[in-house]
Amino acid sequence: MYSSCAKVFFGFGDKKFEEKKMEDVKREDLLKKIDSLFKLTNIASLRAKELNTGVKKLVDVSPFEKVTTTAVREILAGKVKMKISKKSNE
């Protein structure tokens, strides 16, 4: 386990990834992007499922990062948004 102030870098080719944890993401910052914790949870869950199927990641992350953390980082970066579609009652 690393201390909270330690920085660990993983090198893969010409990219270096700093180890980040989910604790680095603040809920307040996420709620500025998505106005409801319920919506945020659903969007992150759906995006994590997509990432788990092999869809391309929209942000640079460590290959060791979990898909749930990647989904949250994509939302925070503004790469994933919610689209509401209206269904007709026909």
C-alpha positions in Angstrom: 0.0 0.0 0.0 1.3 3.5 -0.9 1.1 6.5 1.4 -1.3 9.2 0.3 1.5 11.5 -0.6 3.5 9.0 -2.6 3.5 9.2 -6.4 4.0 6.0 -8.4 4.5 6.0 -12.1 4.0 3.2 -14.5 5.8 3.4 -17.9 4.4 1.9 -21.0 6.3 2.9 -24.1 6.3 6.7 -24.4 3.4 7.1 -21.9 3.8 7.4 -18.1 0.8 7.0 -15.9 0.6 8.3 -12.4 -1.2 6.0 -10.0 -4.4 7.6 -9.0 -7.1 6.4 -6.7 -10.9 7.0 -6.8 -10.4 9.1 -3.6 -8.7 11.7 -5.8 -12.0 12.5 -7.4 -14.3 14.8 -5.4 -18.0 14.2 -5.4 -18.6 18.0 -5.5 -16.7 18.2 -8.7 -18.7 15.4 -10.3 -22.0 17.0 -9.2 -21.0 20.2 -11.1 -21.1 18.0 -14.2 -24.2 16.0 -13.4 -26.8 17.6 -11.2 -28.0 14.5 -9.4 -26.2 11.8 -7.6 -28.7 9.2 -8.9 -28.0 10.3 -12.5 -24.3 10.3 -11.9 -24.4 6.8 -10.5 -26.4 5.5 -13.5 -24.3 7.2 -16.1 -21.0 5.9 -14.5 -22.5 2.4 -14.3 -23.6 2.4 -17.9 -20.2 3.8 -19.1 -18.3 1.2 -17.0 -20.3 -1.6 -18.6 -19.4 -0.1 -22.0 -15.7 0.1 -21.1 -15.8 -3.5 -19.8 -16.8 -4.7 -23.3 -13.7 -3.1 -24.8 -14.9 0.3 -26.0 -12.1 2.9 -26.4 -11.4 5.0 -23.3 -11.9 8.7 -23.7 -9.2 9.8 -21.3 -5.6 8.7 -20.7 -5.5 6.3 -17.8 -3.3 3.6 -16.4 -4.0 0.2 -17.9 -4.3 -1.0 -14.3 -7.2 1.3 -13.5 -10.6 -0.2 -12.9 -13.4 0.6 -15.4 -15.5 2.2 -12.8 -12.8 4.7 -12.0 -12.2 5.4 -15.7 -15.9 6.0 -16.2 -15.9 8.6 -13.4 -12.8 10.3 -14.8 -14.4 10.5 -18.2 -17.5 12.2 -16.7 -15.3 14.6 -14.7 -13.4 15.5 -17.9 -16.7 16.2 -19.7 -16.3 13.4 -22.2 -19.4 11.5 -21.2 -22.8 13.2 -21.0 -26.4 12.2 -20.5 -28.8 12.4 -23.4 -32.5 12.3 -22.6 -34.7 10.9 -25.3 -38.4 11.3 -25.3 -40.4 8.1 -26.1 -43.8 8.4 -27.6 -46.7 6.5 -25.9 -47.8 5.0 -29.2 
